């Protein structure tokens, strides 16, 4: 089993890179675990309290559960991955069964901030993108998928996303084995990464 961590700023194109890698690998050989599934359950908070929650800080993630699940997958066990809702800030009672596969990709903005996660990764990738490009993607995503107004997105970006990126996410670039500039548009870097993964699978 090869465990790959794909990190990078919000809106950097991580999900696109993951999809492009999966396209280049044998069918049904990849399991993807999004960091977002491991946000701590905040369903008990009021609407006002939820609006003030900092989801870009490492403390918002239940890393102990994520690490436990990575270990279980490495041991050949199926895990019950949490289902997290951005609208309610809560976890569902149900979980998603995730089976171990040849390649496990852990994807999310904060995964390289946790030393115990980094220890478990065979390949660490940082997806880099211009801040303006990231902001445009964040605006589009948060309005369409998270029900925020344009002004709410900008306020949230200024208060949480930008300072947390500078404090926690950007510095993790130094832990990366591979940096992918221009996100999902960098087909050369994705081809090299996918080729490297295929080489590992045939060893």
ROSEDO-774931 format. One record per residue (C-alpha): residue number from 1; chain; x negated, y negated, z; residue in three letters. Coordinates in steps of 0.05 Angstrom, whole numbers, plus 32768, in hexadecimal, padded with zeros to 4 digits. Layout:
@seq=NUM | mol=A | east=X | north=Y | up=Z | type=Ala
...
END
This chain:
@seq=1 | mol=A | east=8000 | north=8000 | up=8000 | type=Unk
@seq=2 | mol=A | east=7FE8 | north=7FBB | up=7FED | type=Unk
@seq=3 | mol=A | east=8002 | north=7F81 | up=8017 | type=Unk
@seq=4 | mol=A | east=8000 | north=7F3C | up=7FF6 | type=Unk
@seq=5 | mol=A | east=800F | north=7EFA | up=8018 | type=Unk
@seq=6 | mol=A | east=8026 | north=7EC1 | up=7FEB | type=Unk
@seq=7 | mol=A | east=8028 | north=7E7D | up=800E | type=Unk
@seq=8 | mol=A | east=802A | north=7E35 | up=7FF8 | type=Unk
@seq=9 | mol=A | east=8052 | north=7DF6 | up=8004 | type=Unk
@seq=10 | mol=A | east=809D | north=7DF1 | up=7FFE | type=Unk
@seq=11 | mol=A | east=80AF | north=7DEB | up=7FB5 | type=Unk
@seq=12 | mol=A | east=806A | north=7E01 | up=7F9D | type=Unk
@seq=13 | mol=A | east=8085 | north=7E39 | up=7F71 | type=Unk
@seq=14 | mol=A | east=8078 | north=7E75 | up=7F9F | type=Unk
@seq=15 | mol=A | east=80B8 | north=7E99 | up=7F8C | type=Unk
@seq=16 | mol=A | east=80A8 | north=7E90 | up=7F42 | type=Unk
@seq=17 | mol=A | east=8062 | north=7EAD | up=7F4C | type=Unk
@seq=18 | mol=A | east=8080 | north=7EE9 | up=7F71 | type=Unk
@seq=19 | mol=A | east=80B1 | north=7EF6 | up=7F38 | type=Unk
@seq=20 | mol=A | east=807A | north=7EF0 | up=7F04 | type=Unk
@seq=21 | mol=A | east=804E | north=7F22 | up=7F2A | type=Unk
@seq=22 | mol=A | east=8088 | north=7F54 | up=7F30 | type=Unk
@seq=23 | mol=A | east=8093 | north=7F4F | up=7EE5 | type=Unk
@seq=24 | mol=A | east=804B | north=7F64 | up=7ED9 | type=Unk
@seq=25 | mol=A | east=804B | north=7FA0 | up=7F08 | type=Unk
@seq=26 | mol=A | east=8069 | north=7FE5 | up=7F01 | type=Unk
@seq=27 | mol=A | east=80B5 | north=7FE7 | up=7F0B | type=Unk
@seq=28 | mol=A | east=80CC | north=7FF2 | up=7F53 | type=Unk
@seq=29 | mol=A | east=8085 | north=7FED | up=7F6F | type=Unk
@seq=30 | mol=A | east=808F | north=7FAC | up=7F95 | type=Unk
@seq=31 | mol=A | east=80B4 | north=7F99 | up=7FD5 | type=Unk
@seq=32 | mol=A | east=80BC | north=7F4F | up=7FE4 | type=Unk
@seq=33 | mol=A | east=80C4 | north=7F35 | up=802B | type=Unk
@seq=34 | mol=A | east=80D6 | north=7EEB | up=802F | type=Unk
@seq=35 | mol=A | east=80BD | north=7EC7 | up=806D | type=Unk
@seq=36 | mol=A | east=8100 | north=7EA2 | up=806F | type=Unk
@seq=37 | mol=A | east=8123 | north=7EE2 | up=8086 | type=Unk
@seq=38 | mol=A | east=80FB | north=7EDD | up=80C7 | type=Unk
@seq=39 | mol=A | east=8112 | north=7E98 | up=80DD | type=Unk
@seq=40 | mol=A | east=8127 | north=7E9C | up=8126 | type=Unk
@seq=41 | mol=A | east=8172 | north=7EA0 | up=8131 | type=Unk
@seq=42 | mol=A | east=818C | north=7E5B | up=8140 | type=Unk
@seq=43 | mol=A | east=81D6 | north=7E6A | up=8138 | type=Unk
@seq=44 | mol=A | east=81E3 | north=7E56 | up=8181 | type=Unk
@seq=45 | mol=A | east=81CE | north=7E0E | up=8174 | type=Unk
@seq=46 | mol=A | east=81FF | north=7DD6 | up=8166 | type=Unk
@seq=47 | mol=A | east=8202 | north=7DB7 | up=8120 | type=Unk
@seq=48 | mol=A | east=81DC | north=7D7A | up=8139 | type=Unk
@seq=49 | mol=A | east=81A6 | north=7DA5 | up=815A | type=Unk
@seq=50 | mol=A | east=819E | north=7DCE | up=811A | type=Unk
@seq=51 | mol=A | east=8195 | north=7D8F | up=80F1 | type=Unk
@seq=52 | mol=A | east=8159 | north=7D7D | up=811C | type=Unk
@seq=53 | mol=A | east=8139 | north=7DC2 | up=8118 | type=Unk
@seq=54 | mol=A | east=80F4 | north=7DC3 | up=80F9 | type=Unk
@seq=55 | mol=A | east=80F3 | north=7DFE | up=80C9 | type=Unk
@seq=56 | mol=A | east=80AE | north=7DEC | up=80AE | type=Unk
@seq=57 | mol=A | east=808A | north=7DF9 | up=80F1 | type=Unk
@seq=58 | mol=A | east=806A | north=7E3D | up=80FD | type=Unk
@seq=59 | mol=A | east=8092 | north=7E44 | up=813F | type=Unk
@seq=60 | mol=A | east=80D2 | north=7E4A | up=8116 | type=Unk
@seq=61 | mol=A | east=80BE | north=7E8F | up=80FD | type=Unk
@seq=62 | mol=A | east=80C3 | north=7ED0 | up=8125 | type=Unk
@seq=63 | mol=A | east=807E | north=7EE7 | up=8111 | type=Unk
@seq=64 | mol=A | east=807E | north=7F20 | up=8145 | type=Unk
@seq=65 | mol=A | east=80B8 | north=7F41 | up=811F | type=Unk
@seq=66 | mol=A | east=8099 | north=7F35 | up=80DB | type=Unk
@seq=67 | mol=A | east=8057 | north=7F54 | up=80F2 | type=Unk
@seq=68 | mol=A | east=807C | north=7F8F | up=8110 | type=Unk
@seq=69 | mol=A | east=80A1 | north=7F9A | up=80CE | type=Unk
@seq=70 | mol=A | east=8061 | north=7F96 | up=80A5 | type=Unk
@seq=71 | mol=A | east=8042 | north=7FCC | up=80D2 | type=Unk
@seq=72 | mol=A | east=8080 | north=7FF8 | up=80CB | type=Unk
@seq=73 | mol=A | east=807D | north=7FF3 | up=807F | type=Unk
@seq=74 | mol=A | east=8033 | north=8005 | up=8080 | type=Unk
@seq=75 | mol=A | east=8045 | north=8043 | up=80A8 | type=Unk
@seq=76 | mol=A | east=8078 | north=8056 | up=8072 | type=Unk
@seq=77 | mol=A | east=80B7 | north=8042 | up=8098 | type=Unk
@seq=78 | mol=A | east=80F4 | north=801C | up=807D | type=Unk
@seq=79 | mol=A | east=8102 | north=7FDB | up=80A1 | type=Unk
@seq=80 | mol=A | east=8142 | north=7FB3 | up=80AD | type=Unk
@seq=81 | mol=A | east=8130 | north=7F6E | up=8094 | type=Unk
@seq=82 | mol=A | east=8159 | north=7F35 | up=80B3 | type=Unk
@seq=83 | mol=A | east=818B | north=7F0C | up=808A | type=Unk
@seq=84 | mol=A | east=8185 | north=7EC2 | up=809A | type=Unk
@seq=85 | mol=A | east=81B5 | north=7E8C | up=8085 | type=Unk
@seq=86 | mol=A | east=819D | north=7E44 | up=807B | type=Unk
@seq=87 | mol=A | east=81E5 | north=7E2C | up=8081 | type=Unk
@seq=88 | mol=A | east=81F2 | north=7E49 | up=80C6 | type=Unk
@seq=89 | mol=A | east=81A9 | north=7E4E | up=80DD | type=Unk
@seq=90 | mol=A | east=81BB | north=7E93 | up=80F6 | type=Unk
@seq=91 | mol=A | east=81AA | north=7EDC | up=80E7 | type=Unk
@seq=92 | mol=A | east=81E0 | north=7F0B | up=80CF | type=Unk
@seq=93 | mol=A | east=81F0 | north=7F49 | up=80F8 | type=Unk
@seq=94 | mol=A | east=81DE | north=7F72 | up=80BB | type=Unk
@seq=95 | mol=A | east=8198 | north=7F7D | up=80A1 | type=Unk
@seq=96 | mol=A | east=817B | north=7F90 | up=805D | type=Unk
@seq=97 | mol=A | east=8158 | north=7FD4 | up=8059 | type=Unk
@seq=98 | mol=A | east=8113 | north=7FCA | up=803B | type=Unk
@seq=99 | mol=A | east=80EB | north=8007 | up=8026 | type=Unk
@seq=100 | mol=A | east=809F | north=800B | up=8023 | type=Unk
@seq=101 | mol=A | east=8084 | north=8006 | up=7FDC | type=Unk
@seq=102 | mol=A | east=803F | north=8005 | up=7FBB | type=Unk
@seq=103 | mol=A | east=803D | north=7FB9 | up=7FC0 | type=Unk
@seq=104 | mol=A | east=805C | north=7F8F | up=7FF8 | type=Unk
@seq=105 | mol=A | east=805E | north=7F43 | up=7FEC | type=Unk
@seq=106 | mol=A | east=8069 | north=7F16 | up=8028 | type=Unk
@seq=107 | mol=A | east=807D | north=7ED1 | up=800E | type=Unk
@seq=108 | mol=A | east=8087 | north=7E90 | up=8033 | type=Unk
@seq=109 | mol=A | east=806B | north=7E4B | up=8044 | type=Unk
@seq=110 | mol=A | east=8050 | north=7E5F | up=8089 | type=Unk
@seq=111 | mol=A | east=8036 | north=7EA6 | up=8082 | type=Unk
@seq=112 | mol=A | east=7FED | north=7E93 | up=8081 | type=Unk
@seq=113 | mol=A | east=7FF5 | north=7E6A | up=80C0 | type=Unk
@seq=114 | mol=A | east=7FFB | north=7EA9 | up=80EB | type=Unk
@seq=115 | mol=A | east=7FB9 | north=7ECD | up=80F9 | type=Unk
@seq=116 | mol=A | east=7FDB | north=7F10 | up=8106 | type=Unk
@seq=117 | mol=A | east=7FFF | north=7F0D | up=80C2 | type=Unk
@seq=118 | mol=A | east=7FBD | north=7EFA | up=809F | type=Unk
@seq=119 | mol=A | east=7F9C | north=7F38 | up=80BE | type=Unk
@seq=120 | mol=A | east=7FD0 | north=7F64 | up=809D | type=Unk
@seq=121 | mol=A | east=7FC9 | north=7F46 | up=8057 | type=Unk
@seq=122 | mol=A | east=7F9C | north=7F67 | up=8023 | type=Unk
@seq=123 | mol=A | east=7FA2 | north=7F2C | up=7FF4 | type=Unk
@seq=124 | mol=A | east=7FB1 | north=7EE4 | up=8009 | type=Unk
@seq=125 | mol=A | east=7FCC | north=7EB5 | up=7FD3 | type=Unk
@seq=126 | mol=A | east=7FD9 | north=7E6A | up=7FD9 | type=Unk
@seq=127 | mol=A | east=8006 | north=7E4B | up=7FA4 | type=Unk
@seq=128 | mol=A | east=7FF3 | north=7E03 | up=7F9A | type=Unk
@seq=129 | mol=A | east=801B | north=7DCB | up=7F78 | type=Unk
@seq=130 | mol=A | east=801C | north=7D80 | up=7F71 | type=Unk
@seq=131 | mol=A | east=8043 | north=7D60 | up=7FAB | type=Unk
@seq=132 | mol=A | east=8071 | north=7D3A | up=7F7A | type=Unk
@seq=133 | mol=A | east=8083 | north=7D7B | up=7F57 | type=Unk
@seq=134 | mol=A | east=8091 | north=7D9D | up=7F99 | type=Unk
@seq=135 | mol=A | east=80BD | north=7D64 | up=7FB0 | type=Unk
@seq=136 | mol=A | east=80E6 | north=7D67 | up=7F70 | type=Unk
@seq=137 | mol=A | east=80F1 | north=7DB2 | up=7F79 | type=Unk
@seq=138 | mol=A | east=8104 | north=7DA8 | up=7FC2 | type=Unk
@seq=139 | mol=A | east=8137 | north=7D73 | up=7FB1 | type=Unk
@seq=140 | mol=A | east=8158 | north=7D9F | up=7F7C | type=Unk
@seq=141 | mol=A | east=8157 | north=7DDD | up=7FA9 | type=Unk
@seq=142 | mol=A | east=8170 | north=7DBC | up=7FE8 | type=Unk
@seq=143 | mol=A | east=81AA | north=7D99 | up=7FC5 | type=Unk
@seq=144 | mol=A | east=81BF | north=7DD7 | up=7F9E | type=Unk
@seq=145 | mol=A | east=81B2 | north=7E0E | up=7FD1 | type=Unk
@seq=146 | mol=A | east=81B3 | north=7DEE | up=8015 | type=Unk
@seq=147 | mol=A | east=81EB | north=7DBB | up=800D | type=Unk
@seq=148 | mol=A | east=81C1 | north=7D7E | up=801E | type=Unk
@seq=149 | mol=A | east=81CB | north=7D39 | up=8001 | type=Unk
@seq=150 | mol=A | east=8193 | north=7D16 | up=7FDC | type=Unk
@seq=151 | mol=A | east=8186 | north=7CE9 | up=8017 | type=Unk
@seq=152 | mol=A | east=8187 | north=7D23 | up=8048 | type=Unk
@seq=153 | mol=A | east=8152 | north=7D47 | up=801E | type=Unk
@seq=154 | mol=A | east=8125 | north=7D0A | up=801D | type=Unk
@seq=155 | mol=A | east=812D | north=7CFE | up=8068 | type=Unk
@seq=156 | mol=A | east=811E | north=7D48 | up=8077 | type=Unk
@seq=157 | mol=A | east=80E2 | north=7D47 | up=8049 | type=Unk
@seq=158 | mol=A | east=80C5 | north=7D09 | up=806A | type=Unk
@seq=159 | mol=A | east=80D3 | north=7D21 | up=80B1 | type=Unk
@seq=160 | mol=A | east=80C2 | north=7D6B | up=80AD | type=Unk
@seq=161 | mol=A | east=80AA | north=7D86 | up=806A | type=Unk
@seq=162 | mol=A | east=8072 | north=7D56 | up=8059 | type=Unk
@seq=163 | mol=A | east=8052 | north=7D50 | up=809F | type=Unk
@seq=164 | mol=A | east=8057 | north=7D9C | up=80AC | type=Unk
@seq=165 | mol=A | east=8039 | north=7DAA | up=8067 | type=Unk
@seq=166 | mol=A | east=7FFD | north=7D7E | up=8077 | type=Unk
@seq=167 | mol=A | east=7FF5 | north=7D99 | up=80BE | type=Unk
@seq=168 | mol=A | east=8001 | north=7DE3 | up=80B5 | type=Unk
@seq=169 | mol=A | east=8009 | north=7DFA | up=806D | type=Unk
@seq=170 | mol=A | east=7FD5 | north=7DD6 | up=8044 | type=Unk
@seq=171 | mol=A | east=7F9D | north=7DEA | up=8075 | type=Unk
@seq=172 | mol=A | east=7FAD | north=7E34 | up=806A | type=Unk
@seq=173 | mol=A | east=7F93 | north=7E2E | up=8023 | type=Unk
@seq=174 | mol=A | east=7F4E | north=7E3D | up=8040 | type=Unk
@seq=175 | mol=A | east=7F65 | north=7E83 | up=8052 | type=Unk
@seq=176 | mol=A | east=7F7B | north=7E94 | up=800B | type=Unk
@seq=177 | mol=A | east=7F56 | north=7EC6 | up=7FE0 | type=Unk
@seq=178 | mol=A | east=7F77 | north=7EA9 | up=7FA3 | type=Unk
@seq=179 | mol=A | east=7F93 | north=7E63 | up=7F97 | type=Unk
@seq=180 | mol=A | east=7FC7 | north=7E5C | up=7F5F | type=Unk
@seq=181 | mol=A | east=7FCB | north=7E13 | up=7F47 | type=Unk
@seq=182 | mol=A | east=800B | north=7DFC | up=7F23 | type=Unk
@seq=183 | mol=A | east=8035 | north=7E33 | up=7F42 | type=Unk
@seq=184 | mol=A | east=805D | north=7E61 | up=7F15 | type=Unk
@seq=185 | mol=A | east=8045 | north=7E3B | up=7ED6 | type=Unk
@seq=186 | mol=A | east=7FFE | north=7E56 | up=7EDF | type=Unk
@seq=187 | mol=A | east=8005 | north=7E96 | up=7EB7 | type=Unk
@seq=188 | mol=A | east=7FB9 | north=7EA1 | up=7EB3 | type=Unk
@seq=189 | mol=A | east=7FB2 | north=7EA3 | up=7EFF | type=Unk
@seq=190 | mol=A | east=7FF0 | north=7ED0 | up=7F05 | type=Unk
@seq=191 | mol=A | east=7FD4 | north=7EFF | up=7ED0 | type=Unk
@seq=192 | mol=A | east=7F92 | north=7F04 | up=7EF5 | type=Unk
@seq=193 | mol=A | east=7FB6 | north=7F10 | up=7F38 | type=Unk
@seq=194 | mol=A | east=7FE4 | north=7F45 | up=7F19 | type=Unk
@seq=195 | mol=A | east=7FA8 | north=7F68 | up=7EF8 | type=Unk
@seq=196 | mol=A | east=7F84 | north=7F6A | up=7F3B | type=Unk
@seq=197 | mol=A | east=7FC1 | north=7F89 | up=7F5C | type=Unk
@seq=198 | mol=A | east=7FC7 | north=7FBD | up=7F26 | type=Unk
@seq=199 | mol=A | east=7F7D | north=7FCF | up=7F2F | type=Unk
@seq=200 | mol=A | east=7F89 | north=7FDA | up=7F79 | type=Unk
@seq=201 | mol=A | east=7FC6 | north=8006 | up=7F6B | type=Unk
@seq=202 | mol=A | east=7F9D | north=8035 | up=7F3E | type=Unk
@seq=203 | mol=A | east=7F63 | north=803F | up=7F6F | type=Unk
END
